[in-house]
Amino acid sequence: MAIKVQIPTPMRDQSEGQAEVTVVGDTVQAALDDLVRQHPGLGTKLFDKGKIRPFVNVFVGEEDIRYLDEMDTKLTDGAVVALIPAVAGG
């Protein structure tokens, strides 16, 4: 099952400049595990002690996984997972 993960600009140095990476997985957790397997440098950008970092928002399509089943959110073939870094400032 092919899933596309959209990589934000600040993390692309860890994905060889790719804006989108094709991964496999039937849940968000499995897809992100495959992403980190392919691009190990993303691991520390995305996870802290096995949990997604609080400043990284994860969307499946237009839905924030916090309002779905979080990392256990099911994915279907062709799903798009977007990694969106939180923006702060004033």
PyMOL Python script that loads the backbone (N, CA, C, O; Angstrom):
from pymol import cmd

cmd.read_pdbstr("""\
ATOM      1  N   MET A   1       0.839  -1.162   0.000  1.00  0.00           N
ATOM      2  CA  MET A   1       0.000   0.000   0.000  1.00  0.00           C
ATOM      3  C   MET A   1       0.891   1.234   0.000  1.00  0.00           C
ATOM      4  O   MET A   1       1.691   1.421   0.916  1.00  0.00           O
ATOM      5  N   ALA A   2       0.758   2.069  -1.013  1.00  0.00           N
ATOM      6  CA  ALA A   2       1.605   3.257  -1.145  1.00  0.00           C
ATOM      7  C   ALA A   2       0.955   4.465  -0.483  1.00  0.00           C
ATOM      8  O   ALA A   2      -0.192   4.813  -0.766  1.00  0.00           O
ATOM      9  N   ILE A   3       1.709   5.087   0.397  1.00  0.00           N
ATOM     10  CA  ILE A   3       1.282   6.284   1.114  1.00  0.00           C
ATOM     11  C   ILE A   3       2.292   7.381   0.792  1.00  0.00           C
ATOM     12  O   ILE A   3       3.491   7.117   0.718  1.00  0.00           O
ATOM     13  N   LYS A   4       1.821   8.593   0.603  1.00  0.00           N
ATOM     14  CA  LYS A   4       2.723   9.714   0.372  1.00  0.00           C
ATOM     15  C   LYS A   4       2.802  10.556   1.640  1.00  0.00           C
ATOM     16  O   LYS A   4       1.782  10.913   2.231  1.00  0.00           O
ATOM     17  N   VAL A   5       4.028  10.867   2.046  1.00  0.00           N
ATOM     18  CA  VAL A   5       4.247  11.731   3.200  1.00  0.00           C
ATOM     19  C   VAL A   5       4.854  13.034   2.679  1.00  0.00           C
ATOM     20  O   VAL A   5       5.906  13.035   2.041  1.00  0.00           O
ATOM     21  N   GLN A   6       4.170  14.137   2.965  1.00  0.00           N
ATOM     22  CA  GLN A   6       4.659  15.450   2.568  1.00  0.00           C
ATOM     23  C   GLN A   6       5.615  15.956   3.643  1.00  0.00           C
ATOM     24  O   GLN A   6       5.279  16.012   4.826  1.00  0.00           O
ATOM     25  N   ILE A   7       6.815  16.322   3.198  1.00  0.00           N
ATOM     26  CA  ILE A   7       7.880  16.760   4.097  1.00  0.00           C
ATOM     27  C   ILE A   7       7.958  18.289   4.068  1.00  0.00           C
ATOM     28  O   ILE A   7       8.098  18.872   2.992  1.00  0.00           O
ATOM     29  N   PRO A   8       7.870  18.947   5.224  1.00  0.00           N
ATOM     30  CA  PRO A   8       7.968  20.413   5.234  1.00  0.00           C
ATOM     31  C   PRO A   8       9.391  20.872   4.916  1.00  0.00           C
ATOM     32  O   PRO A   8      10.359  20.147   5.147  1.00  0.00           O
ATOM     33  N   THR A   9       9.497  22.060   4.394  1.00  0.00           N
ATOM     34  CA  THR A   9      10.788  22.603   3.984  1.00  0.00           C
ATOM     35  C   THR A   9      11.869  22.494   5.057  1.00  0.00           C
ATOM     36  O   THR A   9      12.991  22.106   4.731  1.00  0.00           O
ATOM     37  N   PRO A  10      11.586  22.820   6.335  1.00  0.00           N
ATOM     38  CA  PRO A  10      12.661  22.748   7.337  1.00  0.00           C
ATOM     39  C   PRO A  10      13.206  21.339   7.578  1.00  0.00           C
ATOM     40  O   PRO A  10      14.284  21.192   8.153  1.00  0.00           O
ATOM     41  N   MET A  11      12.489  20.312   7.154  1.00  0.00           N
ATOM     42  CA  MET A  11      12.940  18.931   7.372  1.00  0.00           C
ATOM     43  C   MET A  11      13.512  18.281   6.120  1.00  0.00           C
ATOM     44  O   MET A  11      13.981  17.144   6.168  1.00  0.00           O
ATOM     45  N   ARG A  12      13.477  18.985   5.017  1.00  0.00           N
ATOM     46  CA  ARG A  12      13.905  18.380   3.746  1.00  0.00           C
ATOM     47  C   ARG A  12      15.392  18.096   3.675  1.00  0.00           C
ATOM     48  O   ARG A  12      15.820  17.278   2.861  1.00  0.00           O
ATOM     49  N   ASP A  13      16.189  18.749   4.507  1.00  0.00           N
ATOM     50  CA  ASP A  13      17.618  18.422   4.512  1.00  0.00           C
ATOM     51  C   ASP A  13      17.829  16.992   4.990  1.00  0.00           C
ATOM     52  O   ASP A  13      18.853  16.381   4.686  1.00  0.00           O
ATOM     53  N   GLN A  14      16.864  16.450   5.740  1.00  0.00           N
ATOM     54  CA  GLN A  14      16.951  15.074   6.227  1.00  0.00           C
ATOM     55  C   GLN A  14      16.295  14.071   5.270  1.00  0.00           C
ATOM     56  O   GLN A  14      16.413  12.862   5.465  1.00  0.00           O
ATOM     57  N   SER A  15      15.602  14.572   4.234  1.00  0.00           N
ATOM     58  CA  SER A  15      14.947  13.676   3.269  1.00  0.00           C
ATOM     59  C   SER A  15      15.561  13.817   1.880  1.00  0.00           C
ATOM     60  O   SER A  15      14.896  13.598   0.867  1.00  0.00           O
ATOM     61  N   GLU A  16      16.835  14.186   1.849  1.00  0.00           N
ATOM     62  CA  GLU A  16      17.565  14.361   0.590  1.00  0.00           C
ATOM     63  C   GLU A  16      16.884  15.384  -0.319  1.00  0.00           C
ATOM     64  O   GLU A  16      16.927  15.268  -1.544  1.00  0.00           O
ATOM     65  N   GLY A  17      16.252  16.389   0.300  1.00  0.00           N
ATOM     66  CA  GLY A  17      15.614  17.451  -0.456  1.00  0.00           C
ATOM     67  C   GLY A  17      14.238  17.116  -0.994  1.00  0.00           C
ATOM     68  O   GLY A  17      13.605  17.947  -1.646  1.00  0.00           O
ATOM     69  N   GLN A  18      13.771  15.912  -0.728  1.00  0.00           N
ATOM     70  CA  GLN A  18      12.472  15.506  -1.258  1.00  0.00           C
ATOM     71  C   GLN A  18      11.329  16.184  -0.510  1.00  0.00           C
ATOM     72  O   GLN A  18      11.329  16.245   0.720  1.00  0.00           O
ATOM     73  N   ALA A  19      10.356  16.694  -1.266  1.00  0.00           N
ATOM     74  CA  ALA A  19       9.167  17.311  -0.678  1.00  0.00           C
ATOM     75  C   ALA A  19       8.121  16.260  -0.353  1.00  0.00           C
ATOM     76  O   ALA A  19       7.228  16.494   0.462  1.00  0.00           O
ATOM     77  N   GLU A  20       8.232  15.102  -0.990  1.00  0.00           N
ATOM     78  CA  GLU A  20       7.270  14.020  -0.780  1.00  0.00           C
ATOM     79  C   GLU A  20       8.005  12.683  -0.867  1.00  0.00           C
ATOM     80  O   GLU A  20       8.825  12.465  -1.759  1.00  0.00           O
ATOM     81  N   VAL A  21       7.699  11.804   0.067  1.00  0.00           N
ATOM     82  CA  VAL A  21       8.339  10.493   0.118  1.00  0.00           C
ATOM     83  C   VAL A  21       7.235   9.439   0.119  1.00  0.00           C
ATOM     84  O   VAL A  21       6.260   9.557   0.862  1.00  0.00           O
ATOM     85  N   THR A  22       7.387   8.423  -0.704  1.00  0.00           N
ATOM     86  CA  THR A  22       6.432   7.318  -0.732  1.00  0.00           C
ATOM     87  C   THR A  22       6.861   6.272   0.283  1.00  0.00           C
ATOM     88  O   THR A  22       8.009   5.828   0.292  1.00  0.00           O
ATOM     89  N   VAL A  23       5.918   5.884   1.140  1.00  0.00           N
ATOM     90  CA  VAL A  23       6.172   4.903   2.190  1.00  0.00           C
ATOM     91  C   VAL A  23       5.080   3.847   2.145  1.00  0.00           C
ATOM     92  O   VAL A  23       4.123   3.952   1.378  1.00  0.00           O
ATOM     93  N   VAL A  24       5.240   2.827   2.981  1.00  0.00           N
ATOM     94  CA  VAL A  24       4.200   1.813   3.135  1.00  0.00           C
ATOM     95  C   VAL A  24       3.787   1.772   4.602  1.00  0.00           C
ATOM     96  O   VAL A  24       4.573   2.090   5.495  1.00  0.00           O
ATOM     97  N   GLY A  25       2.551   1.379   4.829  1.00  0.00           N
ATOM     98  CA  GLY A  25       2.053   1.251   6.192  1.00  0.00           C
ATOM     99  C   GLY A  25       0.544   1.360   6.214  1.00  0.00           C
ATOM    100  O   GLY A  25      -0.047   2.089   5.418  1.00  0.00           O
ATOM    101  N   ASP A  26      -0.078   0.635   7.126  1.00  0.00           N
ATOM    102  CA  ASP A  26      -1.540   0.687   7.208  1.00  0.00           C
ATOM    103  C   ASP A  26      -2.032   1.607   8.320  1.00  0.00           C
ATOM    104  O   ASP A  26      -3.237   1.794   8.489  1.00  0.00           O
ATOM    105  N   THR A  27      -1.093   2.184   9.082  1.00  0.00           N
ATOM    106  CA  THR A  27      -1.419   3.194  10.093  1.00  0.00           C
ATOM    107  C   THR A  27      -0.409   4.338   9.968  1.00  0.00           C
ATOM    108  O   THR A  27       0.624   4.209   9.311  1.00  0.00           O
ATOM    109  N   VAL A  28      -0.731   5.445  10.608  1.00  0.00           N
ATOM    110  CA  VAL A  28       0.207   6.571  10.610  1.00  0.00           C
ATOM    111  C   VAL A  28       1.527   6.132  11.236  1.00  0.00           C
ATOM    112  O   VAL A  28       2.595   6.461  10.720  1.00  0.00           O
ATOM    113  N   GLN A  29       1.466   5.398  12.335  1.00  0.00           N
ATOM    114  CA  GLN A  29       2.698   4.934  13.004  1.00  0.00           C
ATOM    115  C   GLN A  29       3.553   4.106  12.046  1.00  0.00           C
ATOM    116  O   GLN A  29       4.758   4.335  11.939  1.00  0.00           O
ATOM    117  N   ALA A  30       2.946   3.151  11.351  1.00  0.00           N
ATOM    118  CA  ALA A  30       3.693   2.289  10.426  1.00  0.00           C
ATOM    119  C   ALA A  30       4.275   3.107   9.275  1.00  0.00           C
ATOM    120  O   ALA A  30       5.405   2.863   8.851  1.00  0.00           O
ATOM    121  N   ALA A  31       3.514   4.072   8.768  1.00  0.00           N
ATOM    122  CA  ALA A  31       3.999   4.902   7.661  1.00  0.00           C
ATOM    123  C   ALA A  31       5.186   5.753   8.107  1.00  0.00           C
ATOM    124  O   ALA A  31       6.177   5.862   7.385  1.00  0.00           O
ATOM    125  N   LEU A  32       5.089   6.356   9.296  1.00  0.00           N
ATOM    126  CA  LEU A  32       6.198   7.183   9.778  1.00  0.00           C
ATOM    127  C   LEU A  32       7.404   6.337  10.159  1.00  0.00           C
ATOM    128  O   LEU A  32       8.543   6.786  10.029  1.00  0.00           O
ATOM    129  N   ASP A  33       7.164   5.119  10.629  1.00  0.00           N
ATOM    130  CA  ASP A  33       8.281   4.206  10.901  1.00  0.00           C
ATOM    131  C   ASP A  33       9.025   3.905   9.603  1.00  0.00           C
ATOM    132  O   ASP A  33      10.255   3.869   9.588  1.00  0.00           O
ATOM    133  N   ASP A  34       8.283   3.688   8.509  1.00  0.00           N
ATOM    134  CA  ASP A  34       8.917   3.416   7.221  1.00  0.00           C
ATOM    135  C   ASP A  34       9.650   4.661   6.722  1.00  0.00           C
ATOM    136  O   ASP A  34      10.730   4.555   6.141  1.00  0.00           O
ATOM    137  N   LEU A  35       9.068   5.838   6.946  1.00  0.00           N
ATOM    138  CA  LEU A  35       9.730   7.084   6.560  1.00  0.00           C
ATOM    139  C   LEU A  35      11.078   7.214   7.264  1.00  0.00           C
ATOM    140  O   LEU A  35      12.080   7.553   6.635  1.00  0.00           O
ATOM    141  N   VAL A  36      11.102   6.947   8.558  1.00  0.00           N
ATOM    142  CA  VAL A  36      12.347   7.042   9.335  1.00  0.00           C
ATOM    143  C   VAL A  36      13.325   5.945   8.923  1.00  0.00           C
ATOM    144  O   VAL A  36      14.537   6.158   8.955  1.00  0.00           O
ATOM    145  N   ARG A  37      12.819   4.786   8.541  1.00  0.00           N
ATOM    146  CA  ARG A  37      13.699   3.727   8.043  1.00  0.00           C
ATOM    147  C   ARG A  37      14.410   4.198   6.773  1.00  0.00           C
ATOM    148  O   ARG A  37      15.603   3.949   6.597  1.00  0.00           O
ATOM    149  N   GLN A  38      13.678   4.874   5.896  1.00  0.00           N
ATOM    150  CA  GLN A  38      14.251   5.359   4.638  1.00  0.00           C
ATOM    151  C   GLN A  38      15.161   6.576   4.850  1.00  0.00           C
ATOM    152  O   GLN A  38      16.169   6.739   4.162  1.00  0.00           O
ATOM    153  N   HIS A  39      14.789   7.421   5.810  1.00  0.00           N
ATOM    154  CA  HIS A  39      15.528   8.664   6.074  1.00  0.00           C
ATOM    155  C   HIS A  39      15.730   8.794   7.587  1.00  0.00           C
ATOM    156  O   HIS A  39      14.999   9.525   8.254  1.00  0.00           O
ATOM    157  N   PRO A  40      16.721   8.085   8.121  1.00  0.00           N
ATOM    158  CA  PRO A  40      16.924   8.036   9.575  1.00  0.00           C
ATOM    159  C   PRO A  40      17.059   9.396  10.254  1.00  0.00           C
ATOM    160  O   PRO A  40      16.684   9.538  11.418  1.00  0.00           O
ATOM    161  N   GLY A  41      17.578  10.380   9.563  1.00  0.00           N
ATOM    162  CA  GLY A  41      17.740  11.707  10.159  1.00  0.00           C
ATOM    163  C   GLY A  41      16.424  12.352  10.562  1.00  0.00           C
ATOM    164  O   GLY A  41      16.408  13.244  11.410  1.00  0.00           O
ATOM    165  N   LEU A  42      15.323  11.915   9.968  1.00  0.00           N
ATOM    166  CA  LEU A  42      14.021  12.466  10.326  1.00  0.00           C
ATOM    167  C   LEU A  42      13.543  11.979  11.691  1.00  0.00           C
ATOM    168  O   LEU A  42      12.665  12.592  12.297  1.00  0.00           O
ATOM    169  N   GLY A  43      14.114  10.887  12.173  1.00  0.00           N
ATOM    170  CA  GLY A  43      13.679  10.319  13.444  1.00  0.00           C
ATOM    171  C   GLY A  43      13.728  11.313  14.583  1.00  0.00           C
ATOM    172  O   GLY A  43      12.760  11.446  15.332  1.00  0.00           O
ATOM    173  N   THR A  44      14.840  12.015  14.725  1.00  0.00           N
ATOM    174  CA  THR A  44      14.965  12.964  15.830  1.00  0.00           C
ATOM    175  C   THR A  44      14.147  14.233  15.590  1.00  0.00           C
ATOM    176  O   THR A  44      13.806  14.936  16.541  1.00  0.00           O
ATOM    177  N   LYS A  45      13.837  14.525  14.356  1.00  0.00           N
ATOM    178  CA  LYS A  45      13.006  15.690  14.044  1.00  0.00           C
ATOM    179  C   LYS A  45      11.540  15.423  14.378  1.00  0.00           C
ATOM    180  O   LYS A  45      10.804  16.331  14.764  1.00  0.00           O
ATOM    181  N   LEU A  46      11.123  14.154  14.223  1.00  0.00           N
ATOM    182  CA  LEU A  46       9.718  13.799  14.403  1.00  0.00           C
ATOM    183  C   LEU A  46       9.382  13.252  15.786  1.00  0.00           C
ATOM    184  O   LEU A  46       8.300  13.512  16.313  1.00  0.00           O
ATOM    185  N   PHE A  47      10.310  12.492  16.376  1.00  0.00           N
ATOM    186  CA  PHE A  47      10.002  11.760  17.602  1.00  0.00           C
ATOM    187  C   PHE A  47      10.915  12.134  18.761  1.00  0.00           C
ATOM    188  O   PHE A  47      12.086  12.470  18.582  1.00  0.00           O
ATOM    189  N   ASP A  48      10.333  12.062  19.959  1.00  0.00           N
ATOM    190  CA  ASP A  48      11.090  12.203  21.197  1.00  0.00           C
ATOM    191  C   ASP A  48      10.610  11.095  22.120  1.00  0.00           C
ATOM    192  O   ASP A  48       9.446  11.070  22.521  1.00  0.00           O
ATOM    193  N   LYS A  49      11.509  10.183  22.454  1.00  0.00           N
ATOM    194  CA  LYS A  49      11.179   9.029  23.295  1.00  0.00           C
ATOM    195  C   LYS A  49       9.989   8.249  22.748  1.00  0.00           C
ATOM    196  O   LYS A  49       9.114   7.814  23.497  1.00  0.00           O
ATOM    197  N   GLY A  50       9.975   8.080  21.420  1.00  0.00           N
ATOM    198  CA  GLY A  50       8.952   7.266  20.772  1.00  0.00           C
ATOM    199  C   GLY A  50       7.634   7.963  20.506  1.00  0.00           C
ATOM    200  O   GLY A  50       6.739   7.371  19.903  1.00  0.00           O
ATOM    201  N   LYS A  51       7.492   9.209  20.941  1.00  0.00           N
ATOM    202  CA  LYS A  51       6.244   9.950  20.733  1.00  0.00           C
ATOM    203  C   LYS A  51       6.498  11.097  19.763  1.00  0.00           C
ATOM    204  O   LYS A  51       7.578  11.686  19.735  1.00  0.00           O
ATOM    205  N   ILE A  52       5.478  11.396  18.973  1.00  0.00           N
ATOM    206  CA  ILE A  52       5.610  12.499  18.031  1.00  0.00           C
ATOM    207  C   ILE A  52       5.858  13.792  18.815  1.00  0.00           C
ATOM    208  O   ILE A  52       5.195  14.054  19.819  1.00  0.00           O
ATOM    209  N   ARG A  53       6.796  14.579  18.357  1.00  0.00           N
ATOM    210  CA  ARG A  53       7.125  15.824  19.053  1.00  0.00           C
ATOM    211  C   ARG A  53       5.904  16.762  19.048  1.00  0.00           C
ATOM    212  O   ARG A  53       5.143  16.787  18.081  1.00  0.00           O
ATOM    213  N   PRO A  54       5.725  17.525  20.125  1.00  0.00           N
ATOM    214  CA  PRO A  54       4.532  18.365  20.234  1.00  0.00           C
ATOM    215  C   PRO A  54       4.427  19.459  19.178  1.00  0.00           C
ATOM    216  O   PRO A  54       3.328  19.936  18.894  1.00  0.00           O
ATOM    217  N   PHE A  55       5.553  19.862  18.594  1.00  0.00           N
ATOM    218  CA  PHE A  55       5.492  20.919  17.586  1.00  0.00           C
ATOM    219  C   PHE A  55       5.308  20.381  16.166  1.00  0.00           C
ATOM    220  O   PHE A  55       5.334  21.152  15.207  1.00  0.00           O
ATOM    221  N   VAL A  56       5.125  19.074  16.026  1.00  0.00           N
ATOM    222  CA  VAL A  56       4.880  18.478  14.714  1.00  0.00           C
ATOM    223  C   VAL A  56       3.417  18.052  14.649  1.00  0.00           C
ATOM    224  O   VAL A  56       2.982  17.164  15.382  1.00  0.00           O
ATOM    225  N   ASN A  57       2.670  18.699  13.764  1.00  0.00           N
ATOM    226  CA  ASN A  57       1.274  18.333  13.541  1.00  0.00           C
ATOM    227  C   ASN A  57       1.234  17.355  12.377  1.00  0.00           C
ATOM    228  O   ASN A  57       1.934  17.532  11.379  1.00  0.00           O
ATOM    229  N   VAL A  58       0.413  16.326  12.510  1.00  0.00           N
ATOM    230  CA  VAL A  58       0.304  15.299  11.482  1.00  0.00           C
ATOM    231  C   VAL A  58      -1.135  15.265  10.990  1.00  0.00           C
ATOM    232  O   VAL A  58      -2.074  15.141  11.776  1.00  0.00           O
ATOM    233  N   PHE A  59      -1.290  15.377   9.682  1.00  0.00           N
ATOM    234  CA  PHE A  59      -2.605  15.349   9.065  1.00  0.00           C
ATOM    235  C   PHE A  59      -2.687  14.183   8.088  1.00  0.00           C
ATOM    236  O   PHE A  59      -1.717  13.867   7.398  1.00  0.00           O
ATOM    237  N   VAL A  60      -3.847  13.551   8.038  1.00  0.00           N
ATOM    238  CA  VAL A  60      -4.158  12.571   7.002  1.00  0.00           C
ATOM    239  C   VAL A  60      -5.233  13.239   6.158  1.00  0.00           C
ATOM    240  O   VAL A  60      -6.356  13.461   6.611  1.00  0.00           O
ATOM    241  N   GLY A  61      -4.867  13.552   4.931  1.00  0.00           N
ATOM    242  CA  GLY A  61      -5.770  14.372   4.130  1.00  0.00           C
ATOM    243  C   GLY A  61      -5.901  15.719   4.822  1.00  0.00           C
ATOM    244  O   GLY A  61      -4.902  16.400   5.051  1.00  0.00           O
ATOM    245  N   GLU A  62      -7.115  16.103   5.153  1.00  0.00           N
ATOM    246  CA  GLU A  62      -7.370  17.385   5.815  1.00  0.00           C
ATOM    247  C   GLU A  62      -7.615  17.239   7.313  1.00  0.00           C
ATOM    248  O   GLU A  62      -7.905  18.220   7.998  1.00  0.00           O
ATOM    249  N   GLU A  63      -7.496  16.004   7.824  1.00  0.00           N
ATOM    250  CA  GLU A  63      -7.825  15.735   9.223  1.00  0.00           C
ATOM    251  C   GLU A  63      -6.586  15.629  10.102  1.00  0.00           C
ATOM    252  O   GLU A  63      -5.650  14.895   9.786  1.00  0.00           O
ATOM    253  N   ASP A  64      -6.589  16.362  11.197  1.00  0.00           N
ATOM    254  CA  ASP A  64      -5.525  16.295  12.199  1.00  0.00           C
ATOM    255  C   ASP A  64      -5.679  14.962  12.944  1.00  0.00           C
ATOM    256  O   ASP A  64      -6.762  14.649  13.437  1.00  0.00           O
ATOM    257  N   ILE A  65      -4.601  14.182  13.024  1.00  0.00           N
ATOM    258  CA  ILE A  65      -4.718  12.859  13.657  1.00  0.00           C
ATOM    259  C   ILE A  65      -5.072  12.940  15.130  1.00  0.00           C
ATOM    260  O   ILE A  65      -5.508  11.946  15.710  1.00  0.00           O
ATOM    261  N   ARG A  66      -4.892  14.109  15.753  1.00  0.00           N
ATOM    262  CA  ARG A  66      -5.289  14.258  17.162  1.00  0.00           C
ATOM    263  C   ARG A  66      -6.800  14.085  17.334  1.00  0.00           C
ATOM    264  O   ARG A  66      -7.268  13.749  18.421  1.00  0.00           O
ATOM    265  N   TYR A  67      -7.557  14.315  16.262  1.00  0.00           N
ATOM    266  CA  TYR A  67      -9.017  14.188  16.316  1.00  0.00           C
ATOM    267  C   TYR A  67      -9.486  12.877  15.693  1.00  0.00           C
ATOM    268  O   TYR A  67     -10.686  12.633  15.568  1.00  0.00           O
ATOM    269  N   LEU A  68      -8.539  12.044  15.309  1.00  0.00           N
ATOM    270  CA  LEU A  68      -8.839  10.713  14.776  1.00  0.00           C
ATOM    271  C   LEU A  68      -8.354   9.701  15.808  1.00  0.00           C
ATOM    272  O   LEU A  68      -8.682   9.817  16.988  1.00  0.00           O
ATOM    273  N   ASP A  69      -7.587   8.725  15.380  1.00  0.00           N
ATOM    274  CA  ASP A  69      -7.039   7.724  16.297  1.00  0.00           C
ATOM    275  C   ASP A  69      -5.550   7.942  16.541  1.00  0.00           C
ATOM    276  O   ASP A  69      -4.809   6.996  16.810  1.00  0.00           O
ATOM    277  N   GLU A  70      -5.119   9.204  16.443  1.00  0.00           N
ATOM    278  CA  GLU A  70      -3.725   9.581  16.626  1.00  0.00           C
ATOM    279  C   GLU A  70      -2.812   8.701  15.771  1.00  0.00           C
ATOM    280  O   GLU A  70      -3.063   8.547  14.576  1.00  0.00           O
ATOM    281  N   MET A  71      -1.762   8.124  16.351  1.00  0.00           N
ATOM    282  CA  MET A  71      -0.801   7.354  15.560  1.00  0.00           C
ATOM    283  C   MET A  71      -1.386   6.031  15.061  1.00  0.00           C
ATOM    284  O   MET A  71      -0.817   5.401  14.169  1.00  0.00           O
ATOM    285  N   ASP A  72      -2.512   5.609  15.626  1.00  0.00           N
ATOM    286  CA  ASP A  72      -3.181   4.385  15.176  1.00  0.00           C
ATOM    287  C   ASP A  72      -4.186   4.650  14.057  1.00  0.00           C
ATOM    288  O   ASP A  72      -4.903   3.738  13.647  1.00  0.00           O
ATOM    289  N   THR A  73      -4.247   5.876  13.563  1.00  0.00           N
ATOM    290  CA  THR A  73      -5.157   6.216  12.471  1.00  0.00           C
ATOM    291  C   THR A  73      -4.857   5.326  11.272  1.00  0.00           C
ATOM    292  O   THR A  73      -3.715   5.231  10.823  1.00  0.00           O
ATOM    293  N   LYS A  74      -5.897   4.676  10.762  1.00  0.00           N
ATOM    294  CA  LYS A  74      -5.763   3.777   9.610  1.00  0.00           C
ATOM    295  C   LYS A  74      -5.545   4.579   8.338  1.00  0.00           C
ATOM    296  O   LYS A  74      -6.084   5.673   8.172  1.00  0.00           O
ATOM    297  N   LEU A  75      -4.751   4.018   7.450  1.00  0.00           N
ATOM    298  CA  LEU A  75      -4.475   4.618   6.147  1.00  0.00           C
ATOM    299  C   LEU A  75      -4.941   3.693   5.038  1.00  0.00           C
ATOM    300  O   LEU A  75      -4.921   2.470   5.183  1.00  0.00           O
ATOM    301  N   THR A  76      -5.355   4.280   3.940  1.00  0.00           N
ATOM    302  CA  THR A  76      -5.732   3.510   2.762  1.00  0.00           C
ATOM    303  C   THR A  76      -4.740   3.812   1.647  1.00  0.00           C
ATOM    304  O   THR A  76      -4.034   4.820   1.683  1.00  0.00           O
ATOM    305  N   ASP A  77      -4.697   2.934   0.665  1.00  0.00           N
ATOM    306  CA  ASP A  77      -3.791   3.108  -0.462  1.00  0.00           C
ATOM    307  C   ASP A  77      -3.988   4.489  -1.081  1.00  0.00           C
ATOM    308  O   ASP A  77      -5.117   4.894  -1.361  1.00  0.00           O
ATOM    309  N   GLY A  78      -2.901   5.199  -1.290  1.00  0.00           N
ATOM    310  CA  GLY A  78      -2.947   6.522  -1.889  1.00  0.00           C
ATOM    311  C   GLY A  78      -3.150   7.656  -0.896  1.00  0.00           C
ATOM    312  O   GLY A  78      -3.224   8.816  -1.301  1.00  0.00           O
ATOM    313  N   ALA A  79      -3.241   7.353   0.385  1.00  0.00           N
ATOM    314  CA  ALA A  79      -3.428   8.400   1.401  1.00  0.00           C
ATOM    315  C   ALA A  79      -2.233   9.351   1.391  1.00  0.00           C
ATOM    316  O   ALA A  79      -1.115   8.978   1.037  1.00  0.00           O
ATOM    317  N   VAL A  80      -2.509  10.587   1.791  1.00  0.00           N
ATOM    318  CA  VAL A  80      -1.467  11.602   1.907  1.00  0.00           C
ATOM    319  C   VAL A  80      -1.364  12.003   3.372  1.00  0.00           C
ATOM    320  O   VAL A  80      -2.345  12.425   3.985  1.00  0.00           O
ATOM    321  N   VAL A  81      -0.159  11.865   3.924  1.00  0.00           N
ATOM    322  CA  VAL A  81       0.129  12.272   5.293  1.00  0.00           C
ATOM    323  C   VAL A  81       0.989  13.520   5.217  1.00  0.00           C
ATOM    324  O   VAL A  81       2.057  13.514   4.605  1.00  0.00           O
ATOM    325  N   ALA A  82       0.518  14.589   5.842  1.00  0.00           N
ATOM    326  CA  ALA A  82       1.266  15.849   5.828  1.00  0.00           C
ATOM    327  C   ALA A  82       1.861  16.112   7.196  1.00  0.00           C
ATOM    328  O   ALA A  82       1.169  16.028   8.210  1.00  0.00           O
ATOM    329  N   LEU A  83       3.141  16.430   7.221  1.00  0.00           N
ATOM    330  CA  LEU A  83       3.836  16.813   8.446  1.00  0.00           C
ATOM    331  C   LEU A  83       3.899  18.330   8.450  1.00  0.00           C
ATOM    332  O   LEU A  83       4.501  18.929   7.558  1.00  0.00           O
ATOM    333  N   ILE A  84       3.282  18.959   9.449  1.00  0.00           N
ATOM    334  CA  ILE A  84       3.184  20.410   9.498  1.00  0.00           C
ATOM    335  C   ILE A  84       3.826  20.901  10.796  1.00  0.00           C
ATOM    336  O   ILE A  84       3.282  20.658  11.873  1.00  0.00           O
ATOM    337  N   PRO A  85       4.975  21.588  10.718  1.00  0.00           N
ATOM    338  CA  PRO A  85       5.572  22.105  11.947  1.00  0.00           C
ATOM    339  C   PRO A  85       4.735  23.269  12.476  1.00  0.00           C
ATOM    340  O   PRO A  85       4.265  24.110  11.710  1.00  0.00           O
ATOM    341  N   ALA A  86       4.556  23.303  13.796  1.00  0.00           N
ATOM    342  CA  ALA A  86       3.830  24.409  14.420  1.00  0.00           C
ATOM    343  C   ALA A  86       4.637  25.686  14.253  1.00  0.00           C
ATOM    344  O   ALA A  86       5.868  25.666  14.280  1.00  0.00           O
ATOM    345  N   VAL A  87       3.938  26.784  14.083  1.00  0.00           N
ATOM    346  CA  VAL A  87       4.586  28.082  13.912  1.00  0.00           C
ATOM    347  C   VAL A  87       4.190  28.947  15.101  1.00  0.00           C
ATOM    348  O   VAL A  87       3.018  29.033  15.468  1.00  0.00           O
ATOM    349  N   ALA A  88       5.182  29.576  15.686  1.00  0.00           N
ATOM    350  CA  ALA A  88       4.929  30.459  16.822  1.00  0.00           C
ATOM    351  C   ALA A  88       5.671  31.769  16.608  1.00  0.00           C
ATOM    352  O   ALA A  88       6.592  31.853  15.796  1.00  0.00           O
ATOM    353  N   GLY A  89       5.276  32.732  17.308  1.00  0.00           N
ATOM    354  CA  GLY A  89       5.961  34.020  17.208  1.00  0.00           C
ATOM    355  C   GLY A  89       4.966  35.160  17.222  1.00  0.00           C
ATOM    356  O   GLY A  89       3.761  34.961  17.370  1.00  0.00           O
ATOM    357  N   GLY A  90       5.480  36.310  17.069  1.00  0.00           N
ATOM    358  CA  GLY A  90       4.565  37.448  17.125  1.00  0.00           C
ATOM    359  C   GLY A  90       5.078  38.604  16.350  1.00  0.00           C
ATOM    360  O   GLY A  90       4.426  39.647  16.294  1.00  0.00           O
TER     361      GLY A  90
END
""", "prot")
cmd.dss("prot")
cmd.show_as("cartoon", "prot")
cmd.util.cbc("prot")
cmd.orient("prot")
